[in-house]
Every structure is written in C-alpha cells, then in structure tokens.
C-alpha cells in the first residue's frame, strides 16, 4: 500500500470514528433529556410538537418570524384554539420562543416545521424550507441533528436541504445528522395527538436514522423507521393523495346522487355498515387545510420531471376545486325558488375554518365561496366562534367580523349557508329561525319541522 493511500485510509478511519463519537454523544444527551430541541415554525404543526418535547422533559427553543407569537408564548398565551393556554403556561422555562435564528447554534436537534404552499401555477413553493435550511446552515456545528418535517415531494431532503447544509464543509451522516419525519398533525382530534400518532423517520444515512429515531422515541409512543428520506417523503404524499382522491369520489357522487334525488349521506351511512373493504369519506363544499389541497400537486410536479403523469391527482383536484361553485349554484337555485336573486341577498355563512372545531382557515373553501358571493353582489356576513376576524389572506382581502349567532341575525338573512359544522352549532335552533338553510355538511340531519327550509348542497 502506498504512503498516500495509507494516509487517506487513516484519515477516513479517523472521520468514521469521529462520526461514531458524535452519534454516541448526541444519543447520550437525548437519553438524558439534555438535548436542546429547536423547532423552526411555531404554527399548527410546530407548536404542538414543541409542547410535546417540552412535556417530555426536553429544553425546547422555538423559532418564529412572527414576534406576536413569540410574545404570546412568553406570556403563557396560546394563539391556537385547540391548544389551551394552561398547557402553554405549564411549560414556562422549558419552552422558550424567539425570533433570533442565530440561537440555532445552541440546539442539539433542529426540526423544520414551515409551510410548503403552492405557487399560482400549482408548483411547489419551497421558499420557507430553503430560508430555514440556509439559517440552519449559518449556525450549523458538528454533532447536530436536522430534521425536515414539512410535507414535500420525494427528494427534497436530499436534493434541496442537504446541499445547503453541506455547503460549509460539514457532511451529513459524518459530521451532522439529517432526516425527514413528516408531520401528521390533525388539529382538534381528541383521539390522536402528536404523542400517540406513529412517527415515520427516514435518515440520509443509517446513523442519521438512528439518531432521529432515538429523539422521537423519547416523546412519541411509536416510531417507524423507513429506508430513506425519500420513502418517508413519499409516504406522507401518499397519505394525503389517498384522502384527496377519495374525497373527490364522494364529492362527484354527491353531485350525481343529487340529480337522481338520492341523499348521498344516507348512501354513505349504508355503505359504511360493511365491516371490511370500505372506508368512510364525506363530501363537503371543497377541500381545506394546508395538506390535502396542496400536497398531491407536489407529487404531480415531481412526476413530470420523470416523464410521468398523475391522472388521479389531477382529476381529484379538478373535482374538489369545482365544489364551491357547485354549492353556489345550489344556493342560487334555492333562492330563485323563493323569488329572491343572489344579488342584494343577505347571506349568513356559518363556519369559515376549514374543518370542525378549529380556528385554521388555510385553504378553506369558505374563503373562496365568500369571495364568489361578494363578486356576485351578495351581502355576506359570517359567524365562526373560533375565527373572530376575516382580514387579508394570500389572494383575498376581506374586512369582515364574526356576527353573533342570534335568532334575529338568522331571521334577517335570506339564506344561512353552512360551510363548517362546528360542534357548538345548535342545528335545530338554526333551522327554526332561518328562512333558508343550505347545508353542505349534513349538520341538519335529523332536525324536524324544517325540511321545507333545508337544502343539502
């Protein structure tokens, strides 16, 4: 063996030994609950995750560009409805928030939980991921673990995040650890929490997977390691595409069964009695939330780079995005039968959050429908106990405040349009005092004495 070859072999062995040492050190800090966990993005994903780690005994440093969120957490206040302030207050000292990304250097593990929206052309917008990875790279030091949790297309961790982290000379799997572990939050779900939902983990290398798995196993009931970051990324996309396609199916059948005079909800109830081979999905006014309306198109975009088409994804998207306009047509038809035009009509929208009992309006079909109604000349008011104000959103600029849900407000409205069936709504009270109820969520099921005033949409 030549001297140069022997020298390289010794250097490589030293690097491997150093890498092993860093892994052992970080694993020991995790086991002792001394590893400081940094979480970038304190929204609907990041904040529950931060609480879970803090409750598990870890010191947590949360990062967010919104100073109002940082101030709220410092004061023990919660800005997310389903996370009570008492939970935040109980974590004082263990959960600290900041806007200063330079403090990332003091973290042993850094979890990236930032939005991954679509552009106007329905292409991935990874700007938040890139900005976060660049901030991490500026503070990166040997021995740290970085995990991307934001839902994205297969390959993002290796193709986008890894090069940014390694630009300074540190190598993933040797000097630092890099993994992907998709968020699986379901806000306001009483059965499944951050702690109880199984956590997928895919590492850039086997060492990366081991370290990330150990971190999540400290606070999550079940961790499921997979063979790579790409598998973990693809699994998350599959989960949301599965839901998107099946929701599109029942939405399409809702339109068909409506023309046939069949109640789609009764059909779903009947089909759901089969104890195997059928999973219940329900129709609605469209898709909402940050995941299901967005994530499948990440895969569709990636597929085009491989000269492949994703017909199910595209068709499901067409059906689901068409639902708000179908609801509008049902509302117009119902008003016409009562001799009332939509223009000038007073429409009370019930619920603007994307789903029941949350305060999250991201991608909510209610926003699209309110915009449609206003452009058609309707006078729109809304009530949502969790969303007191509708202001500026990405492509909307509303100036609306939630009105009280009183018998007078209901009676003054030409139509009450149910878009989100919050559990606080009293369906019988709403039907009794409304002139017309257009129900997109089957909230009025079983309400007596108001059939002539109820239209399912």
C-alpha positions as CSV (number, residue, x, y, z in Angstrom):
1,X,0.0,0.0,0.0
2,X,1.4,3.4,-1.0
3,X,2.0,6.1,1.7
4,X,-0.6,8.3,0.2
5,X,-3.2,5.6,0.1
6,X,-2.4,4.6,3.7
7,X,-2.7,8.3,4.7
8,X,-6.1,8.6,3.2
9,X,-7.3,5.4,4.8
10,X,-6.1,6.7,8.2
11,X,-8.0,9.9,7.7
12,X,-11.1,8.1,6.6
13,X,-10.9,5.9,9.7
14,X,-10.5,9.0,11.9
15,X,-13.5,10.6,10.3
16,X,-15.7,7.5,10.9
17,X,-14.5,7.3,14.5
18,X,-15.3,11.0,15.0
19,X,-18.7,10.4,13.4
20,X,-19.4,7.5,15.7
21,X,-18.3,9.6,18.7
22,X,-20.7,12.4,17.7
23,X,-23.5,9.9,17.4
24,X,-22.8,8.4,20.8
25,X,-22.6,11.9,22.3
26,X,-25.9,13.0,20.9
27,X,-27.6,9.8,21.7
28,X,-26.4,10.2,25.3
29,X,-27.8,13.7,25.5
30,X,-31.1,12.6,24.1
31,X,-31.3,9.7,26.6
32,X,-30.6,12.1,29.5
33,X,-33.2,14.6,28.2
34,X,-30.3,17.2,28.0
35,X,-30.5,17.7,24.2
36,X,-31.9,21.1,23.4
37,X,-34.6,20.8,20.7
38,X,-35.0,23.7,18.3
39,X,-38.2,24.0,16.3
40,X,-38.4,26.4,13.4
41,X,-42.1,27.4,12.8
42,X,-44.5,27.6,15.7
43,X,-47.7,27.2,13.8
44,X,-50.3,24.3,13.8
45,X,-47.5,21.7,13.5
46,X,-44.6,23.3,15.2
47,X,-46.3,24.4,18.4
48,X,-47.9,21.1,19.3
49,X,-44.5,19.4,18.6
50,X,-42.7,21.9,20.8
51,X,-45.2,21.3,23.6
52,X,-44.8,17.5,23.3
53,X,-41.0,17.7,23.6
54,X,-41.1,20.1,26.5
55,X,-43.6,17.9,28.3
56,X,-41.3,15.0,27.6
57,X,-38.6,16.8,29.7
58,X,-36.5,18.4,26.9
59,X,-35.5,22.0,26.9
60,X,-37.2,23.5,23.8
61,X,-36.3,26.6,21.8
62,X,-39.0,27.6,19.3
63,X,-38.3,30.0,16.4
64,X,-40.8,32.0,14.5
65,X,-40.7,35.1,12.4
66,X,-43.9,36.4,13.9
67,X,-43.0,38.4,17.0
68,X,-46.6,38.3,18.2
69,X,-46.4,34.5,18.5
70,X,-43.2,34.8,20.5
71,X,-44.7,37.4,22.8
72,X,-47.8,35.3,23.3
73,X,-45.8,32.2,24.3
74,X,-43.7,34.3,26.7
75,X,-46.8,35.5,28.4
76,X,-48.2,32.0,28.6
77,X,-50.9,32.6,26.0
78,X,-52.0,30.3,23.2
79,X,-52.9,31.5,19.7
80,X,-54.2,28.1,18.5
81,X,-57.7,27.3,19.7
82,X,-57.2,23.6,20.4
83,X,-54.0,24.2,22.5
84,X,-55.2,25.7,25.8
85,X,-53.3,28.4,27.5
86,X,-52.9,26.2,30.6
87,X,-50.8,23.8,28.6
88,X,-48.5,26.7,27.4
89,X,-48.3,28.2,30.9
90,X,-47.3,24.8,32.4
91,X,-44.3,24.7,30.2
92,X,-42.8,28.0,31.3
93,X,-39.0,27.7,31.4
94,X,-38.9,24.6,29.3
95,X,-40.4,26.1,26.2
96,X,-38.8,29.3,25.1
97,X,-39.6,31.2,21.9
98,X,-37.5,33.6,19.9
99,X,-37.2,35.3,16.5
100,X,-33.4,35.1,16.7
101,X,-32.3,32.3,14.3
102,X,-28.7,32.8,15.4
103,X,-29.6,30.9,18.5
104,X,-29.9,27.7,16.4
105,X,-26.3,27.1,17.2
106,X,-27.2,26.3,20.7
107,X,-29.6,23.5,19.7
108,X,-28.7,19.8,19.5
109,X,-31.6,18.9,17.3
110,X,-33.3,21.3,14.9
111,X,-36.8,20.4,13.5
112,X,-38.1,22.4,10.5
113,X,-41.9,22.8,10.5
114,X,-42.5,25.6,8.0
115,X,-45.3,25.9,5.3
116,X,-44.9,24.4,1.8
117,X,-47.5,26.1,-0.2
118,X,-48.1,26.1,-4.0
119,X,-47.4,28.9,-6.4
120,X,-50.1,30.4,-8.6
121,X,-49.0,27.9,-11.2
122,X,-49.5,24.9,-8.8
123,X,-45.8,24.3,-8.5
124,X,-44.0,23.7,-5.2
125,X,-43.0,26.8,-3.2
126,X,-40.1,25.7,-1.1
127,X,-39.0,29.3,-0.2
128,X,-39.7,28.7,3.5
129,X,-37.8,25.4,3.6
130,X,-34.9,27.0,1.7
131,X,-34.8,30.0,4.0
132,X,-34.9,27.8,7.1
133,X,-32.2,25.5,5.8
134,X,-30.0,28.5,5.0
135,X,-30.5,29.8,8.5
136,X,-29.6,26.4,9.9
137,X,-26.5,26.2,7.7
138,X,-25.2,29.5,9.1
139,X,-25.4,28.2,12.6
140,X,-24.6,24.5,11.9
141,X,-21.9,22.8,14.0
142,X,-20.7,19.2,14.2
143,X,-22.9,16.8,16.1
144,X,-26.3,18.5,15.4
145,X,-29.4,16.7,14.1
146,X,-31.6,18.4,11.5
147,X,-35.0,17.0,10.6
148,X,-37.3,18.4,8.0
149,X,-41.0,17.8,8.9
150,X,-42.7,20.0,6.3
151,X,-44.6,17.9,3.7
152,X,-42.9,18.0,0.3
153,X,-42.1,15.9,-2.7
154,X,-39.8,12.9,-2.6
155,X,-36.2,14.0,-2.9
156,X,-36.5,17.4,-1.2
157,X,-34.3,16.5,1.8
158,X,-31.5,15.1,-0.3
159,X,-31.8,17.4,-3.3
160,X,-32.6,20.8,-1.6
161,X,-31.8,20.7,2.1
162,X,-28.7,18.5,2.2
163,X,-26.7,20.6,-0.3
164,X,-27.5,23.8,1.7
165,X,-26.3,22.2,4.9
166,X,-23.2,20.7,3.4
167,X,-22.1,23.9,1.6
168,X,-19.9,24.9,4.6
169,X,-18.0,21.6,4.6
170,X,-19.9,19.6,7.1
171,X,-21.1,16.2,5.7
172,X,-24.5,14.7,6.5
173,X,-24.0,11.3,8.2
174,X,-20.5,12.0,9.3
175,X,-20.4,15.5,10.9
176,X,-24.1,16.2,11.2
177,X,-27.2,14.1,11.1
178,X,-30.1,14.7,8.6
179,X,-33.5,13.1,8.4
180,X,-37.1,13.6,7.2
181,X,-40.0,12.9,9.5
182,X,-43.4,14.0,8.1
183,X,-45.8,15.8,10.4
184,X,-49.1,14.0,10.9
185,X,-51.0,16.6,12.9
186,X,-54.8,16.5,12.9
187,X,-55.9,19.6,14.8
188,X,-58.6,19.2,17.4
189,X,-58.6,15.4,17.0
190,X,-59.4,14.1,20.5
191,X,-58.3,10.5,19.8
192,X,-54.9,11.1,18.2
193,X,-52.3,13.5,19.4
194,X,-48.7,14.4,18.5
195,X,-47.6,11.8,21.1
196,X,-49.9,9.0,20.0
197,X,-49.7,9.3,16.2
198,X,-47.0,6.9,14.9
199,X,-43.9,8.9,13.6
200,X,-42.2,7.9,10.4
201,X,-38.5,8.6,10.2
202,X,-36.2,8.3,7.2
203,X,-32.5,9.2,7.5
204,X,-29.9,10.3,5.0
205,X,-27.7,7.5,6.4
206,X,-28.2,4.7,8.9
207,X,-26.6,6.8,11.6
208,X,-28.9,9.7,10.8
209,X,-31.9,7.4,11.0
210,X,-30.7,6.0,14.4
211,X,-30.3,9.5,15.9
212,X,-33.6,10.8,14.6
213,X,-35.4,7.7,15.7
214,X,-34.0,8.0,19.2
215,X,-35.1,11.6,19.5
216,X,-38.7,10.9,18.6
217,X,-38.8,7.7,20.6
218,X,-38.2,9.8,23.7
219,X,-41.6,11.5,23.3
220,X,-43.7,9.6,20.8
221,X,-45.4,6.3,21.6
222,X,-44.4,4.6,18.3
223,X,-41.6,5.5,15.8
224,X,-41.5,3.7,12.4
225,X,-38.1,3.9,10.8
226,X,-38.1,3.6,7.0
227,X,-35.3,3.0,4.5
228,X,-34.6,6.5,3.3
229,X,-35.8,10.1,3.4
230,X,-37.5,9.6,0.0
231,X,-39.6,6.8,1.4
232,X,-40.7,8.9,4.3
233,X,-41.5,11.9,2.0
234,X,-43.4,9.6,-0.4
235,X,-45.4,8.0,2.4
236,X,-46.7,11.4,3.5
237,X,-47.7,12.4,0.0
238,X,-49.5,9.0,-0.4
239,X,-51.5,9.6,2.8
240,X,-52.8,13.0,1.6
241,X,-53.3,11.9,-2.0
242,X,-55.4,8.9,-0.8
243,X,-57.6,11.3,1.1
244,X,-57.8,13.8,-1.8
245,X,-58.8,11.1,-4.3
246,X,-61.5,9.5,-2.1
247,X,-63.0,12.9,-1.1
248,X,-63.2,13.7,-4.8
249,X,-65.0,10.5,-5.4
250,X,-67.7,11.2,-2.8
251,X,-67.9,14.8,-4.0
252,X,-68.5,13.6,-7.5
253,X,-71.1,11.1,-6.3
254,X,-72.8,13.9,-4.3
255,X,-73.5,15.8,-7.5
256,X,-74.7,12.7,-9.3
257,X,-76.9,11.5,-6.5
258,X,-78.4,15.0,-6.1
259,X,-79.6,14.8,-9.7
260,X,-81.0,11.4,-9.1
261,X,-82.9,12.5,-6.0
262,X,-80.7,10.4,-3.6
263,X,-79.3,11.6,-0.3
264,X,-75.6,11.0,-0.5
265,X,-75.1,11.0,3.3
266,X,-77.7,8.2,3.6
267,X,-75.9,6.2,1.0
268,X,-72.6,6.7,2.8
269,X,-74.2,5.6,6.1
270,X,-75.5,2.5,4.4
271,X,-72.2,1.6,2.7
272,X,-70.3,2.2,6.0
273,X,-72.1,-0.7,7.6
274,X,-69.9,-3.1,5.7
275,X,-67.2,-4.1,8.1
276,X,-64.4,-4.5,5.5
277,X,-63.4,-3.1,2.2
278,X,-64.9,0.3,2.7
279,X,-63.5,3.5,4.4
280,X,-65.9,6.3,5.1
281,X,-65.2,9.7,3.4
282,X,-67.7,12.5,3.4
283,X,-68.4,15.2,0.8
284,X,-68.2,18.9,1.5
285,X,-68.0,22.4,0.0
286,X,-64.4,21.7,-1.2
287,X,-61.0,20.9,0.3
288,X,-59.4,22.9,3.0
289,X,-56.4,22.8,5.3
290,X,-52.7,23.1,4.4
291,X,-52.2,19.5,3.4
292,X,-54.8,17.8,1.3
293,X,-55.5,20.6,-1.3
294,X,-51.7,21.2,-1.7
295,X,-49.5,18.1,-1.2
296,X,-50.7,15.9,-4.0
297,X,-49.7,18.5,-6.5
298,X,-46.1,18.3,-5.1
299,X,-46.1,14.7,-6.3
300,X,-47.7,15.7,-9.7
301,X,-45.0,18.3,-10.2
302,X,-42.2,15.8,-9.4
303,X,-43.8,13.2,-11.6
304,X,-43.5,15.5,-14.7
305,X,-39.7,15.5,-14.1
306,X,-39.8,11.8,-14.6
307,X,-42.0,12.0,-17.7
308,X,-44.9,10.5,-15.8
309,X,-48.5,11.7,-15.4
310,X,-50.7,11.6,-12.3
311,X,-54.2,11.4,-13.7
312,X,-55.9,10.5,-10.5
313,X,-54.3,13.5,-8.7
314,X,-55.2,16.0,-11.5
315,X,-58.8,14.7,-11.8
316,X,-59.3,14.7,-8.0
317,X,-58.0,18.3,-7.9
318,X,-60.5,19.3,-10.7
319,X,-63.4,17.8,-8.8
320,X,-62.6,19.2,-5.4
321,X,-61.8,22.7,-6.6
322,X,-65.1,22.8,-8.5
323,X,-67.2,22.1,-5.4
324,X,-67.5,25.7,-4.2
325,X,-69.1,26.7,-7.5
326,X,-71.5,23.8,-7.3
327,X,-72.5,24.9,-3.8
328,X,-73.0,28.4,-5.2
329,X,-75.3,27.1,-7.9
330,X,-77.4,25.2,-5.3
331,X,-77.7,28.4,-3.2
332,X,-78.8,30.4,-6.3
333,X,-81.4,27.8,-7.3
334,X,-82.8,27.7,-3.8
335,X,-83.1,31.5,-3.6
336,X,-84.7,31.6,-7.1
337,X,-87.4,29.1,-6.0
338,X,-88.2,31.7,-3.3
339,X,-88.3,34.6,-5.7
340,X,-85.0,36.1,-4.5
341,X,-82.0,36.9,-6.5
342,X,-78.5,36.4,-5.2
343,X,-77.5,40.0,-6.0
344,X,-78.5,42.0,-3.0
345,X,-79.4,39.0,-0.9
346,X,-78.1,38.8,2.7
347,X,-76.2,35.5,3.1
348,X,-75.1,34.3,6.6
349,X,-72.1,32.0,6.3
350,X,-71.8,29.6,9.2
351,X,-68.2,28.5,9.7
352,X,-65.1,29.7,7.9
353,X,-62.5,27.4,9.4
354,X,-61.5,24.5,7.0
355,X,-62.9,21.9,9.4
356,X,-64.9,21.5,12.6
357,X,-63.8,23.0,15.9
358,X,-60.5,24.6,14.7
359,X,-59.5,28.2,14.1
360,X,-57.5,27.3,11.0
361,X,-58.7,29.0,7.7
362,X,-55.8,27.9,5.5
363,X,-57.2,26.9,2.0
364,X,-60.7,26.9,3.5
365,X,-63.4,26.6,0.8
366,X,-65.3,29.2,2.8
367,X,-62.9,31.9,1.7
368,X,-63.4,31.1,-2.0
369,X,-67.2,31.0,-1.5
370,X,-67.3,34.3,0.3
371,X,-65.3,35.9,-2.4
372,X,-67.6,34.4,-5.0
373,X,-70.7,35.6,-3.2
374,X,-69.3,39.1,-2.8
375,X,-68.4,39.3,-6.5
376,X,-72.0,38.2,-7.4
377,X,-73.3,41.1,-5.4
378,X,-74.5,39.3,-2.3
379,X,-74.2,40.9,1.1
380,X,-72.2,38.5,3.2
381,X,-71.9,38.2,6.9
382,X,-70.4,35.2,8.8
383,X,-70.4,33.6,12.2
384,X,-67.5,31.4,13.4
385,X,-66.8,31.1,17.2
386,X,-63.1,30.4,16.5
387,X,-62.4,33.0,13.8
388,X,-63.4,36.4,15.1
389,X,-61.9,38.4,12.1
390,X,-61.5,37.7,8.4
391,X,-58.9,40.0,7.0
392,X,-56.2,39.8,4.4
393,X,-55.2,36.3,3.1
394,X,-53.0,35.3,0.2
395,X,-55.4,36.2,-2.6
396,X,-58.3,37.6,-0.6
397,X,-58.8,40.9,1.2
398,X,-61.8,40.7,3.4
399,X,-62.9,43.2,6.1
400,X,-65.4,41.1,8.0
401,X,-66.0,40.3,11.6
402,X,-67.9,37.4,13.0
403,X,-71.5,38.4,13.9
404,X,-73.4,36.9,16.9
405,X,-75.5,33.8,16.1
406,X,-78.8,35.1,17.3
407,X,-82.4,34.4,16.2
408,X,-82.5,38.0,14.8
409,X,-79.4,37.5,12.7
410,X,-80.7,34.3,11.3
411,X,-84.2,35.7,10.6
412,X,-82.8,38.7,8.8
413,X,-80.7,36.6,6.4
414,X,-82.1,35.4,3.1
415,X,-80.1,32.2,3.4
416,X,-77.9,30.6,6.0
417,X,-75.1,28.7,4.3
418,X,-73.5,26.0,6.5
419,X,-69.8,25.5,5.4
420,X,-68.3,24.2,8.7
421,X,-70.3,22.2,11.2
422,X,-68.7,23.3,14.5
423,X,-69.9,21.2,17.4
424,X,-71.1,24.4,19.1
425,X,-73.8,25.0,16.5
426,X,-77.4,24.1,17.5
427,X,-78.8,22.8,14.3
428,X,-82.4,22.9,15.5
429,X,-82.1,26.5,16.6
430,X,-80.5,27.5,13.3
431,X,-83.2,25.8,11.2
432,X,-86.1,27.1,13.4
433,X,-85.0,30.8,12.9
434,X,-83.7,30.7,9.4
435,X,-85.7,31.4,6.2
436,X,-83.5,29.0,4.2
437,X,-80.6,26.7,5.2
438,X,-78.2,25.5,2.6
439,X,-76.3,22.7,4.3
440,X,-73.0,21.4,2.9
441,X,-72.0,19.3,5.9
442,X,-75.2,17.4,6.7
443,X,-75.3,19.3,10.0
444,X,-79.1,19.4,9.9
445,X,-79.5,15.7,9.7
446,X,-82.5,14.6,11.9
447,X,-83.8,18.1,12.5
448,X,-87.6,18.0,12.5
449,X,-90.0,20.6,11.2
450,X,-87.8,22.4,8.8
451,X,-87.5,20.1,5.8
452,X,-89.1,22.7,3.5
453,X,-86.4,25.2,4.5
454,X,-83.4,22.9,4.2
455,X,-81.4,22.3,1.0
456,X,-78.5,19.9,1.0
457,X,-75.5,21.0,-1.1
